[in-house]
Amino acid sequence: MAQTPMTSIDLKAAIMLLLLAAVWGGSFFFAEVALSEVPPLTITLHRVFWAVPLLALIVGLKGLRFPTSLRVWGAFLVMGALNNAIPFSLIFWGQTQINSGLASILNATTAMFAAVVAGVLLKDEPLTPKKIVGAALGIAGVAFIMGPSALTEFNPSNLAQLAILGATLSYAFAGVWGRTALSDQPPLVNAFGMLVGSTILMVPVVYVVDGPPSFALSPSVWAALLGLVALSTVLAYILYFAILARAGAANLLLVTLLIPPFAIALGVMFLGERMEPEAWIGFGIIALGFAVTDGRLFSRLLRRKPRHAK
């Protein structure tokens, strides 16, 4: 019998949620280290290529069957583009111009933009006023971070921030595609097929743009790539689906707000990065937008409001 997802988070789910935020927050740190020797597109290829055999092993050990339908593999190819190849490449390129902490803050808008895209494209997830307000606050937070200069000049930093936002929109469309084209497949099989699809897409792109990948890399860069693959991709997907089954999709979305603190802390401790005050304020506005989109915080506050005796 399938378990009914919980509407609250128990201790085990909370620990897994924090661990997922840590390994996904670590992806920005690992990428920052790898970018010292490896181009952004090649980092994307490393991340998806090496994750394929690891996930294939896990899928096999769980006794899941690999699909044989061409329709399903075509859907995997699209999912690989929307959820891996495009956003990973945009984020890694963005990190060549801005630090890992700021990239993770901009990435936190994913949940709000996903709610809007789903509201427009999916009949069973209507576009409600709170989703519109939440997205507006998310945009306001981004605008605060980028500042008025973004409207008057296009420097590499502004373009990099727009690249991160492009990645969040790609994630949003990936969510809709997954719901409509791959909902009949086991989640881990979807993750495996998606990574295969993104690998197929990235191999020719990398060879044309960057040339054959170099394997003469320093130990620290190899360690960063290993972290991206084993922790931020394979372990992350295992945690993702475990939390989804245990605590539900709404609680899982909390990870988008937990990622930046981990990414920022790693950047400060090991890379000497520092965050400007406007980035923290912008993150606060984005967090408020998430709270509005999610709705549960405000509904709980209203329930706790004391009633005056008549």
Backbone as numpy.savetxt, mean C-alpha at the origin, in Angstrom:
# Nx Ny Nz CAx CAy CAz Cx Cy Cz
-16.61 -24.54 8.33 -17.45 -23.35 8.33 -16.58 -22.10 8.33
-16.90 -21.13 7.48 -16.11 -19.90 7.41 -16.34 -19.06 8.65
-15.27 -18.40 9.10 -15.38 -17.55 10.25 -15.98 -16.21 9.87
-16.80 -15.68 10.76 -17.37 -14.36 10.53 -16.38 -13.32 10.98
-15.97 -12.38 10.11 -15.00 -11.38 10.51 -15.52 -10.55 11.67
-14.64 -10.23 12.61 -15.04 -9.46 13.77 -15.10 -7.97 13.43
-15.94 -7.24 14.14 -16.03 -5.80 13.96 -15.06 -5.08 14.89
-14.46 -5.80 15.83 -13.46 -5.22 16.72 -12.16 -6.00 16.59
-11.10 -5.43 17.14 -9.78 -6.04 17.01 -9.37 -6.65 18.34
-9.12 -7.96 18.36 -8.64 -8.58 19.58 -7.11 -8.44 19.64
-6.50 -8.95 20.72 -5.07 -8.77 20.92 -4.25 -9.37 19.79
-4.61 -10.56 19.34 -3.85 -11.21 18.27 -3.93 -10.41 16.97
-5.14 -9.94 16.65 -5.30 -9.14 15.44 -4.53 -7.83 15.54
-4.52 -7.22 16.73 -3.80 -5.97 16.94 -2.30 -6.16 16.74
-1.77 -7.26 17.26 -0.34 -7.55 17.09 0.00 -7.76 15.61
-0.85 -8.50 14.90 -0.63 -8.73 13.48 -0.73 -7.43 12.70
-1.66 -6.56 13.09 -1.84 -5.27 12.42 -0.59 -4.40 12.58
-0.04 -4.38 13.79 1.19 -3.62 14.03 2.36 -4.20 13.26
2.44 -5.53 13.21 3.51 -6.18 12.47 3.39 -5.89 10.98
2.16 -5.91 10.46 1.95 -5.59 9.04 2.36 -4.14 8.76
1.99 -3.22 9.66 2.39 -1.82 9.48 3.90 -1.69 9.49
4.56 -2.48 10.35 6.02 -2.42 10.44 6.68 -2.92 9.16
6.20 -4.05 8.62 6.86 -4.59 7.42 6.53 -3.77 6.19
5.32 -3.20 6.14 5.01 -2.31 5.02 5.69 -0.95 5.18
5.77 -0.46 6.43 6.54 0.76 6.66 8.00 0.56 6.32
8.49 -0.66 6.60 9.88 -0.98 6.27 10.16 -0.97 4.78
9.12 -1.17 3.95 9.35 -1.18 2.50 9.89 0.16 2.02
9.44 1.26 2.63 9.95 2.57 2.23 11.42 2.72 2.64
11.75 2.18 3.82 13.14 2.21 4.28 14.02 1.33 3.40
13.58 0.10 3.14 14.37 -0.82 2.30 14.60 -0.22 0.91
13.56 0.40 0.36 13.69 1.01 -0.97 14.70 2.14 -0.96
14.68 2.94 0.11 15.62 4.06 0.21 17.07 3.56 0.20
17.32 2.45 0.88 18.66 1.86 0.89 19.01 1.30 -0.49
18.08 0.57 -1.09 18.35 -0.07 -2.38 18.57 0.96 -3.49
17.90 2.11 -3.40 18.02 3.13 -4.44 19.43 3.71 -4.56
20.26 3.45 -3.57 21.64 3.94 -3.65 22.42 3.24 -4.76
21.97 2.03 -5.19 22.70 1.29 -6.22 21.80 0.72 -7.32
20.49 0.70 -7.09 19.58 0.03 -8.03 18.53 1.02 -8.51
18.25 1.09 -9.84 17.22 1.99 -10.36 15.82 1.57 -9.87
14.87 2.51 -9.83 13.53 2.21 -9.30 12.82 1.05 -9.99
12.85 1.00 -11.31 12.14 -0.07 -12.02 12.76 -1.43 -11.71
14.07 -1.47 -11.59 14.74 -2.73 -11.28 14.42 -3.19 -9.86
14.27 -2.25 -8.94 13.86 -2.61 -7.58 12.47 -3.26 -7.61
11.57 -2.69 -8.42 10.24 -3.28 -8.56 10.33 -4.71 -9.06
11.17 -4.94 -10.07 11.34 -6.30 -10.61 11.88 -7.24 -9.55
12.90 -6.82 -8.82 13.44 -7.66 -7.74 12.33 -8.01 -6.74
11.53 -7.01 -6.36 10.52 -7.24 -5.33 9.49 -8.28 -5.75
9.04 -8.23 -6.99 8.00 -9.17 -7.41 8.57 -10.50 -7.87
9.72 -10.47 -8.55 10.30 -11.70 -9.11 10.66 -12.71 -8.02
11.40 -12.26 -7.01 11.86 -13.18 -5.98 10.73 -13.60 -5.04
9.66 -12.83 -5.00 8.53 -13.20 -4.14 7.71 -14.35 -4.74
7.78 -14.51 -6.07 6.97 -15.54 -6.74 7.27 -16.95 -6.22
8.53 -17.42 -6.22 8.77 -18.80 -5.74 8.43 -18.98 -4.26
8.62 -17.95 -3.46 8.30 -18.06 -2.04 6.79 -18.23 -1.83
6.00 -17.42 -2.54 4.54 -17.56 -2.42 4.05 -18.85 -3.06
4.70 -19.28 -4.13 4.32 -20.55 -4.76 4.49 -21.69 -3.78
5.58 -21.66 -3.00 5.82 -22.69 -1.99 4.72 -22.67 -0.93
4.34 -21.48 -0.49 3.30 -21.36 0.55 1.95 -21.84 0.01
1.62 -21.46 -1.21 0.37 -21.89 -1.82 0.34 -23.41 -1.93
1.48 -24.00 -2.35 1.55 -25.46 -2.47 1.42 -26.16 -1.13
2.08 -25.63 -0.09 2.02 -26.24 1.23 0.61 -26.19 1.81
-0.14 -25.18 1.44 -1.52 -25.06 1.92 -2.49 -25.91 1.10
-1.99 -26.57 0.07 -2.83 -27.45 -0.74 -3.78 -26.72 -1.67
-3.48 -25.47 -1.97 -4.34 -24.70 -2.88 -3.97 -25.03 -4.33
-4.95 -24.97 -5.19 -4.74 -25.30 -6.60 -4.45 -24.06 -7.41
-3.48 -24.16 -8.32 -3.17 -23.05 -9.20 -4.18 -23.03 -10.35
-4.71 -21.87 -10.69 -5.72 -21.81 -11.75 -5.12 -22.12 -13.12
-5.97 -22.63 -14.02 -5.53 -22.93 -15.39 -6.28 -22.10 -16.41
-7.29 -21.35 -15.99 -8.10 -20.56 -16.90 -7.32 -19.36 -17.45
-7.38 -19.18 -18.78 -6.73 -18.01 -19.38 -7.38 -16.71 -18.92
-8.70 -16.75 -18.65 -9.39 -15.55 -18.16 -8.82 -15.12 -16.83
-8.61 -16.09 -15.95 -8.08 -15.77 -14.63 -6.66 -15.23 -14.74
-5.83 -15.83 -15.57 -4.46 -15.35 -15.71 -4.41 -13.98 -16.37
-5.36 -13.70 -17.25 -5.47 -12.35 -17.80 -5.82 -11.34 -16.73
-6.72 -11.75 -15.82 -7.09 -10.89 -14.70 -5.90 -10.69 -13.76
-5.08 -11.73 -13.57 -3.87 -11.61 -12.76 -2.91 -10.58 -13.37
-2.83 -10.58 -14.70 -1.93 -9.66 -15.39 -2.35 -8.21 -15.13
-3.64 -7.95 -15.24 -4.16 -6.60 -14.97 -3.94 -6.23 -13.50
-4.22 -7.19 -12.60 -4.03 -6.94 -11.17 -2.56 -6.68 -10.86
-1.68 -7.41 -11.51 -0.25 -7.20 -11.30 0.19 -5.81 -11.72
-0.41 -5.31 -12.81 -0.09 -3.94 -13.25 -0.60 -2.91 -12.26
-1.86 -3.05 -11.84 -2.50 -2.03 -11.00 -2.02 -2.06 -9.55
-1.72 -3.24 -9.04 -1.41 -3.35 -7.61 0.08 -3.50 -7.31
0.89 -3.78 -8.33 2.33 -3.96 -8.11 3.17 -3.12 -9.07
3.13 -3.45 -10.35 4.07 -2.87 -11.30 3.99 -1.34 -11.34
2.78 -0.80 -11.49 2.63 0.66 -11.59 2.90 1.36 -10.26
2.21 0.97 -9.16 2.43 1.72 -7.92 3.83 1.55 -7.33
4.39 0.34 -7.36 5.74 0.14 -6.84 6.73 1.03 -7.59
6.62 1.04 -8.92 7.56 1.82 -9.73 7.42 3.31 -9.44
6.17 3.79 -9.32 5.95 5.21 -9.04 6.48 5.59 -7.65
6.23 4.74 -6.66 6.70 5.04 -5.31 8.22 5.03 -5.25
8.84 4.01 -5.84 10.31 3.93 -5.79 10.94 5.11 -6.53
10.34 5.51 -7.68 10.88 6.67 -8.37 10.67 7.93 -7.51
9.50 8.04 -6.90 9.24 9.19 -6.04 10.26 9.32 -4.93
10.72 8.19 -4.42 11.69 8.20 -3.34 13.09 8.62 -3.79
13.30 8.76 -5.10 14.57 9.32 -5.55 14.61 10.83 -5.34
13.43 11.44 -5.08 13.35 12.88 -4.93 12.88 13.33 -3.54
12.15 12.47 -2.84 11.67 12.81 -1.49 12.01 11.67 -0.55
12.01 11.95 0.77 12.44 10.92 1.70 11.34 9.89 1.96
11.72 8.81 2.60 10.82 7.67 2.79 9.63 8.01 3.68
9.85 8.85 4.69 8.76 9.21 5.59 7.67 9.98 4.88
8.05 10.97 4.07 7.07 11.75 3.34 6.33 10.88 2.33
7.05 9.97 1.68 6.40 9.05 0.73 5.34 8.20 1.44
5.63 7.74 2.65 4.67 6.91 3.38 3.45 7.72 3.82
3.65 9.01 4.14 2.52 9.86 4.52 1.59 10.06 3.33
2.14 10.35 2.17 1.31 10.51 0.97 0.60 9.20 0.62
1.28 8.10 0.85 0.68 6.79 0.59 -0.52 6.50 1.49
-0.59 7.22 2.63 -1.69 7.01 3.58 -3.04 7.47 3.03
-3.04 8.18 1.90 -4.31 8.60 1.29 -4.98 7.45 0.54
-4.31 6.30 0.44 -4.83 5.18 -0.34 -6.25 4.80 0.06
-6.50 4.65 1.37 -7.80 4.18 1.83 -8.93 5.11 1.42
-8.69 6.42 1.50 -9.73 7.38 1.16 -10.02 7.38 -0.34
-8.97 7.40 -1.15 -9.16 7.39 -2.59 -9.78 6.07 -3.05
-9.42 4.98 -2.39 -10.01 3.68 -2.72 -11.51 3.70 -2.44
-11.92 4.33 -1.34 -13.34 4.41 -1.01 -14.11 5.20 -2.07
-13.50 6.26 -2.58 -14.16 7.07 -3.61 -14.25 6.32 -4.94
-13.15 5.69 -5.36 -13.15 4.95 -6.62 -14.15 3.80 -6.56
-14.17 3.08 -5.43 -15.13 1.99 -5.27 -16.55 2.54 -5.27
-16.76 3.71 -4.65 -18.09 4.31 -4.61 -18.60 4.69 -5.99
-17.69 5.06 -6.87 -18.08 5.44 -8.22 -18.31 4.21 -9.10
-17.50 3.17 -8.93 -17.50 2.04 -9.85 -18.26 0.80 -9.36
-18.50 0.69 -8.05 -19.16 -0.49 -7.51 -20.53 -0.13 -6.95
-21.56 -0.86 -7.39 -22.93 -0.55 -6.96 -23.15 -0.82 -5.48
-22.45 -1.84 -4.93 -22.67 -2.20 -3.54 -21.81 -1.40 -2.56
-21.03 -0.44 -3.07 -20.26 0.45 -2.21 -20.51 1.89 -2.63
-21.72 2.42 -2.37 -22.10 3.74 -2.88 -21.22 4.86 -2.36
-21.14 5.91 -3.14 -20.37 7.10 -2.77 -21.18 7.94 -1.80
-20.85 7.87 -0.53 -21.60 8.56 0.52 -20.94 9.91 0.85
-21.69 10.80 1.52 -21.11 12.10 1.89 -19.83 11.97 2.71
-19.77 10.99 3.62 -18.56 10.87 4.45 -17.35 10.47 3.62
-17.57 9.68 2.55 -16.45 9.32 1.67 -15.95 10.55 0.92
-16.89 11.39 0.49 -16.51 12.61 -0.23 -15.75 13.56 0.69
-16.27 13.75 1.92 -15.60 14.63 2.88 -14.23 14.07 3.24
-14.16 12.76 3.46 -12.88 12.14 3.79 -11.85 12.33 2.70
-12.27 12.15 1.44 -11.34 12.34 0.31 -10.92 13.80 0.21
-11.85 14.72 0.46 -11.53 16.15 0.42 -10.48 16.50 1.48
-10.63 15.92 2.67 -9.64 16.15 3.72 -8.28 15.54 3.34
-8.32 14.38 2.71 -7.08 13.77 2.24 -6.36 14.66 1.25
-7.12 15.22 0.31 -6.53 16.14 -0.67 -6.00 17.39 0.02
-6.75 17.88 1.02 -6.32 19.07 1.76 -5.00 18.79 2.48
-4.88 17.59 3.07 -3.64 17.23 3.74 -2.47 17.19 2.77
-2.70 16.62 1.60 -1.65 16.57 0.58 -1.28 17.99 0.13
-2.30 18.84 -0.08 -2.05 20.22 -0.51 -1.23 20.97 0.54
-1.52 20.71 1.81 -0.78 21.38 2.88 0.68 20.95 2.85
0.92 19.66 2.62 2.29 19.16 2.57 3.06 19.75 1.38
2.41 19.77 0.23 3.09 20.23 -0.98 3.28 21.74 -0.99
2.34 22.48 -0.37 2.46 23.92 -0.28 2.03 24.64 -1.54
1.89 25.97 -1.47 1.41 26.75 -2.61 2.34 26.71 -3.81
3.62 26.40 -3.60 4.56 26.38 -4.73 4.20 25.31 -5.75
3.43 24.31 -5.31 3.04 23.24 -6.24 2.16 23.77 -7.36
1.48 24.89 -7.12 0.61 25.48 -8.13 1.37 26.40 -9.09
2.55 26.83 -8.69 3.28 27.81 -9.50 4.54 27.26 -10.15
5.05 26.16 -9.61 6.27 25.61 -10.19 6.28 24.09 -10.06
6.87 23.43 -11.07 6.98 21.97 -11.05 8.45 21.60 -10.88
8.84 21.36 -9.64 10.19 20.88 -9.41 10.14 19.37 -9.20
11.29 18.69 -9.20 11.28 17.22 -9.06 10.56 16.73 -7.80
10.65 17.51 -6.72 9.98 17.10 -5.48 8.47 17.07 -5.65
7.92 18.11 -6.29 6.48 18.13 -6.53 6.06 16.98 -7.44
6.84 16.74 -8.48 6.53 15.65 -9.41 6.59 14.31 -8.69
7.54 14.16 -7.78 7.67 12.91 -7.01 6.45 12.70 -6.13
5.97 13.77 -5.50 4.79 13.64 -4.66 3.56 13.27 -5.49
3.45 13.84 -6.69 2.36 13.47 -7.57 2.48 12.01 -8.00
3.71 11.51 -8.16 3.91 10.10 -8.51 3.38 9.19 -7.41
3.63 9.56 -6.15 3.12 8.76 -5.03 1.59 8.76 -5.05
0.99 9.91 -5.32 -0.48 9.99 -5.39 -0.99 9.15 -6.55
-0.25 9.13 -7.67 -0.63 8.27 -8.78 -0.62 6.81 -8.37
0.34 6.43 -7.52 0.39 5.06 -7.01 -0.83 4.74 -6.16
-1.28 5.70 -5.33 -2.46 5.44 -4.49 -3.71 5.25 -5.35
-3.82 5.99 -6.44 -4.96 5.81 -7.34 -4.90 4.46 -8.03
-3.69 4.03 -8.38 -3.54 2.71 -8.99 -3.98 1.62 -8.02
-3.59 1.76 -6.73 -4.05 0.83 -5.71 -5.57 0.82 -5.62
-6.18 2.00 -5.72 -7.63 2.10 -5.61 -8.33 1.33 -6.73
-7.85 1.50 -7.96 -8.44 0.78 -9.08 -8.15 -0.73 -8.98
-7.00 -1.09 -8.38 -6.69 -2.50 -8.18 -7.72 -3.15 -7.26
-8.14 -2.41 -6.22 -9.13 -2.96 -5.31 -10.44 -3.26 -6.02
-10.86 -2.35 -6.87 -12.09 -2.56 -7.63 -11.94 -3.73 -8.60
-10.79 -3.80 -9.27 -10.56 -4.90 -10.21 -10.56 -6.25 -9.49
-9.92 -6.30 -8.34 -9.90 -7.54 -7.57 -11.29 -7.98 -7.17
-12.13 -7.01 -6.76 -13.51 -7.35 -6.38 -14.31 -7.89 -7.54
-14.13 -7.33 -8.72 -14.97 -7.69 -9.86 -14.44 -8.88 -10.66
-13.11 -9.07 -10.70 -12.54 -10.09 -11.59 -11.94 -11.29 -10.87
-11.63 -11.16 -9.57 -10.90 -12.24 -8.91 -11.50 -12.66 -7.58
-12.72 -12.29 -7.33 -13.34 -12.61 -6.04 -13.60 -14.10 -5.86
-13.56 -14.87 -6.95 -13.83 -16.31 -6.85 -12.56 -17.14 -6.62
-11.42 -16.49 -6.48 -10.15 -17.19 -6.26 -9.70 -17.04 -4.80
-9.02 -18.06 -4.24 -8.47 -17.93 -2.88 -7.52 -16.75 -2.80
-7.55 -16.00 -1.71 -6.71 -14.79 -1.60 -5.23 -15.02 -1.85
-4.64 -16.08 -1.28 -3.22 -16.32 -1.48 -2.90 -16.68 -2.93
-3.82 -17.36 -3.60 -3.65 -17.66 -5.02 -3.68 -16.36 -5.82
-4.58 -15.44 -5.43 -4.62 -14.13 -6.09 -3.29 -13.39 -5.92
-2.74 -13.44 -4.71 -1.46 -12.77 -4.46 -0.35 -13.37 -5.33
-0.32 -14.71 -5.41 0.68 -15.38 -6.23 0.51 -15.02 -7.70
-0.72 -15.13 -8.23 -0.97 -14.83 -9.63 -0.67 -13.39 -9.98
-1.01 -12.49 -9.06 -0.73 -11.08 -9.26 0.77 -10.82 -9.39
1.57 -11.45 -8.53 3.02 -11.28 -8.58 3.62 -11.87 -9.86
3.05 -12.99 -10.31 3.49 -13.55 -11.59 3.19 -12.56 -12.71
1.97 -12.02 -12.68 1.57 -11.05 -13.70 2.47 -9.83 -13.72
2.77 -9.29 -12.54 3.61 -8.09 -12.49 5.05 -8.41 -12.91
5.52 -9.62 -12.62 6.86 -10.01 -13.07 6.92 -10.08 -14.59
5.90 -10.67 -15.21 5.84 -10.75 -16.67 5.88 -9.36 -17.29
5.19 -8.41 -16.66 5.16 -7.04 -17.18 6.49 -6.32 -16.98
7.12 -6.54 -15.83 8.30 -5.76 -15.49 9.57 -6.23 -16.20
9.67 -7.50 -16.55 10.90 -8.01 -17.18 11.25 -7.23 -18.46
10.33 -7.12 -19.44 10.71 -6.37 -20.65 10.91 -4.87 -20.39
10.11 -4.30 -19.47 10.25 -2.87 -19.17 11.63 -2.58 -18.60
12.07 -3.40 -17.66 13.38 -3.19 -17.04 14.50 -3.37 -18.06
14.40 -4.39 -18.91 15.47 -4.63 -19.87 15.57 -3.49 -20.89
14.44 -2.88 -21.24 14.46 -1.76 -22.20 14.95 -0.48 -21.53
14.46 -0.20 -20.32 14.76 1.08 -19.66 16.08 1.05 -18.90
16.28 0.03 -18.06 17.46 -0.04 -17.19 18.56 -0.97 -17.71
18.21 -1.88 -18.60 19.16 -2.89 -19.02 19.14 -4.08 -18.07
19.91 -5.12 -18.36 19.94 -6.30 -17.49 20.33 -5.91 -16.06
19.64 -6.46 -15.07 19.96 -6.12 -13.67 21.38 -6.53 -13.31
22.05 -5.68 -12.54 23.37 -6.02 -12.04 23.24 -6.74 -10.70
24.04 -7.79 -10.54 24.02 -8.53 -9.27 25.26 -8.22 -8.43
26.08 -7.29 -8.92 27.27 -6.87 -8.16 26.86 -5.73 -7.23
26.14 -6.09 -6.19 25.60 -5.11 -5.26 26.24 -5.29 -3.89
26.23 -4.24 -3.11 26.80 -4.31 -1.77 25.92 -5.15 -0.86
26.47 -5.71 0.21 25.67 -6.51 1.14 24.47 -5.77 1.72
24.63 -4.47 1.98 23.52 -3.72 2.56 22.35 -3.60 1.58
22.66 -3.45 0.29 21.60 -3.36 -0.72 20.93 -4.72 -0.90
21.72 -5.80 -0.92 21.12 -7.14 -1.00 20.22 -7.39 0.21
20.64 -6.94 1.38 19.82 -7.10 2.58 18.51 -6.32 2.45
18.60 -5.12 1.86 17.40 -4.30 1.67 16.44 -4.97 0.69
16.99 -5.52 -0.40 16.14 -6.22 -1.38 15.50 -7.46 -0.76
16.27 -8.18 0.06 15.72 -9.34 0.75 14.60 -8.92 1.69
14.78 -7.81 2.38 13.73 -7.30 3.25 12.48 -6.95 2.48
12.66 -6.31 1.32 11.51 -5.96 0.47 10.74 -7.21 0.05
11.46 -8.25 -0.32 10.83 -9.47 -0.83 10.21 -10.29 0.31
11.04 -10.69 1.26 10.60 -11.64 2.28 9.67 -11.02 3.31
9.97 -9.78 3.73 9.18 -9.14 4.78 8.05 -8.30 4.22
8.40 -7.34 3.35 7.41 -6.36 2.89 6.49 -6.89 1.80
6.76 -8.07 1.27 5.89 -8.64 0.24 5.29 -9.97 0.70
6.12 -10.99 0.89 5.60 -12.33 1.22 4.95 -12.35 2.61
5.70 -11.96 3.64 5.14 -11.94 4.99 3.97 -10.97 5.07
4.08 -9.84 4.38 3.00 -8.85 4.41 1.69 -9.43 3.87
1.76 -10.19 2.78 0.53 -10.77 2.23 -0.06 -11.83 3.17
0.80 -12.61 3.81 0.30 -13.60 4.77 -0.42 -12.91 5.92
0.19 -11.85 6.47 -0.46 -11.09 7.55 -1.73 -10.42 7.06
-1.68 -9.86 5.88 -2.83 -9.15 5.30 -4.07 -10.03 5.28
-3.92 -11.23 4.73 -5.08 -12.10 4.60 -5.49 -12.70 5.94
-4.53 -12.88 6.85 -4.88 -13.36 8.19 -5.70 -12.33 8.96
-5.31 -11.06 8.86 -6.08 -9.99 9.52 -7.44 -9.84 8.87
-7.48 -9.93 7.55 -8.75 -9.80 6.84 -9.75 -10.85 7.31
-9.27 -12.09 7.47 -10.16 -13.17 7.92 -10.55 -13.01 9.38
-9.65 -12.47 10.20 -9.89 -12.42 11.64 -10.65 -11.16 12.08
-10.32 -10.02 11.46 -10.87 -8.75 11.94 -11.68 -7.97 10.91
-11.67 -8.40 9.67 -12.48 -7.74 8.66 -11.75 -6.63 7.93
-12.33 -6.22 6.79 -11.68 -5.25 5.92 -11.59 -3.86 6.55
-12.64 -3.46 7.29 -12.63 -2.12 7.89 -11.49 -1.96 8.87
-11.27 -2.96 9.71 -10.16 -2.89 10.66 -8.81 -2.98 9.96
-8.75 -3.75 8.88 -7.50 -3.89 8.13 -7.04 -2.55 7.57
-7.99 -1.68 7.20 -7.64 -0.39 6.63 -6.87 0.50 7.60
-6.95 0.20 8.89 -6.22 0.99 9.88 -4.72 0.97 9.62
-4.25 -0.04 8.90 -2.81 -0.17 8.65 -2.29 1.03 7.86
-3.15 1.67 7.05 -2.69 2.80 6.24 -2.24 3.98 7.10
-2.79 4.09 8.31 -2.38 5.15 9.22 -1.22 4.74 10.11
-1.01 3.44 10.27 0.07 2.96 11.12 1.40 2.86 10.38
1.36 2.82 9.06 2.59 2.67 8.28 3.53 3.88 8.42
3.04 5.13 8.26 3.97 6.26 8.31 4.83 6.35 9.56
4.28 6.15 10.78 5.17 6.22 11.95 6.35 5.26 11.89
6.11 4.04 11.40 7.21 3.07 11.28 8.21 3.53 10.22
7.71 3.98 9.06 8.61 4.42 7.99 9.42 5.64 8.43
8.76 6.57 9.12 9.45 7.78 9.57 10.50 7.43 10.62
10.15 6.56 11.57 11.09 6.18 12.62 12.33 5.51 12.04
12.15 4.62 11.08 13.30 3.95 10.45 14.17 4.95 9.69
13.51 5.89 9.00 14.26 6.90 8.25 15.07 7.80 9.16
14.49 8.17 10.31 15.18 9.04 11.27 16.36 8.30 11.91
16.13 7.04 12.31 17.15 6.29 13.04 18.34 5.87 12.17
18.04 5.44 10.93 19.10 4.82 10.12 19.53 5.65 8.91
18.69 6.58 8.47 19.03 7.34 7.26 19.24 8.83 7.53
19.05 9.24 8.78 19.26 10.64 9.12 18.22 11.57 8.54
17.05 11.05 8.19 16.00 11.90 7.62 15.31 12.70 8.73
14.71 13.81 8.33 13.91 14.60 9.26 12.65 15.06 8.55
11.57 15.17 9.31 10.29 15.56 8.73 10.01 17.02 9.05
9.60 17.76 8.04 9.22 19.16 8.23 7.88 19.23 8.97
7.65 20.32 9.73 6.38 20.44 10.49 5.13 20.32 9.62
5.19 20.87 8.38 4.00 20.80 7.53 3.66 19.36 7.14
4.67 18.47 7.11 4.39 17.07 6.81 3.59 16.43 7.93
3.95 16.74 9.18 3.21 16.20 10.32 1.79 16.75 10.36
1.63 18.04 10.08 0.29 18.64 10.07 -0.54 18.02 8.95
0.09 17.88 7.78 -0.62 17.25 6.66 -1.05 15.83 6.99
-0.17 15.09 7.69 -0.53 13.73 8.09 -1.72 13.74 9.05
-1.76 14.74 9.94 -2.90 14.86 10.84 -4.20 15.09 10.09
-4.15 15.92 9.04 -5.35 16.18 8.23 -5.76 14.91 7.48
-4.77 14.19 6.94 -5.05 12.93 6.25 -5.67 11.92 7.22
-5.13 11.85 8.46 -5.67 10.94 9.46 -7.12 11.29 9.78
-7.42 12.59 9.86 -8.81 13.02 10.10 -9.69 12.59 8.93
-9.17 12.72 7.71 -9.93 12.28 6.54 -10.22 10.79 6.59
-9.24 10.01 7.05 -9.46 8.57 7.20 -10.55 8.31 8.22
-10.51 9.03 9.35 -11.51 8.84 10.40 -12.90 9.16 9.90
-13.02 10.20 9.08 -14.33 10.55 8.51 -14.79 9.48 7.55
-13.89 9.02 6.67 -14.25 7.98 5.70 -14.68 6.70 6.40
-13.91 6.30 7.43 -14.20 5.08 8.18 -15.49 5.22 8.99
-15.67 6.36 9.65 -16.92 6.66 10.33 -17.08 6.10 11.73
-16.32 5.05 12.09 -16.57 4.38 13.36 -16.20 5.24 14.57
-15.11 6.03 14.45 -14.69 6.84 15.58 -15.77 7.84 15.98
-16.34 8.51 14.98 -17.34 9.52 15.29 -18.64 8.90 15.79
-19.00 7.73 15.25 -20.21 7.07 15.73 -20.06 6.63 17.18
-18.84 6.21 17.57 -18.60 5.82 18.96 -18.66 7.02 19.89
-18.11 8.15 19.42 -18.16 9.36 20.24 -19.59 9.82 20.46
-20.41 9.69 19.41 -21.81 10.09 19.54 -22.56 9.17 20.50
-22.22 7.86 20.47 -22.88 6.92 21.38 -22.51 7.20 22.83
-21.27 7.69 23.04 -20.81 7.94 24.40 -21.24 9.29 24.95
-21.82 10.12 24.09 -22.24 11.46 24.53 -23.30 11.33 25.60
-23.09 11.92 26.78 -24.06 11.75 27.88 -25.40 12.38 27.56
-26.44 11.69 27.99 -27.79 12.20 27.78 -28.24 12.95 29.03
-28.74 14.15 28.83 -29.20 14.96 29.96 -30.58 14.52 30.40
-30.77 14.43 31.70 -32.09 14.03 32.22 -33.12 15.10 31.91
-34.32 14.67 31.59 -35.39 15.62 31.31 -35.96 16.19 32.60
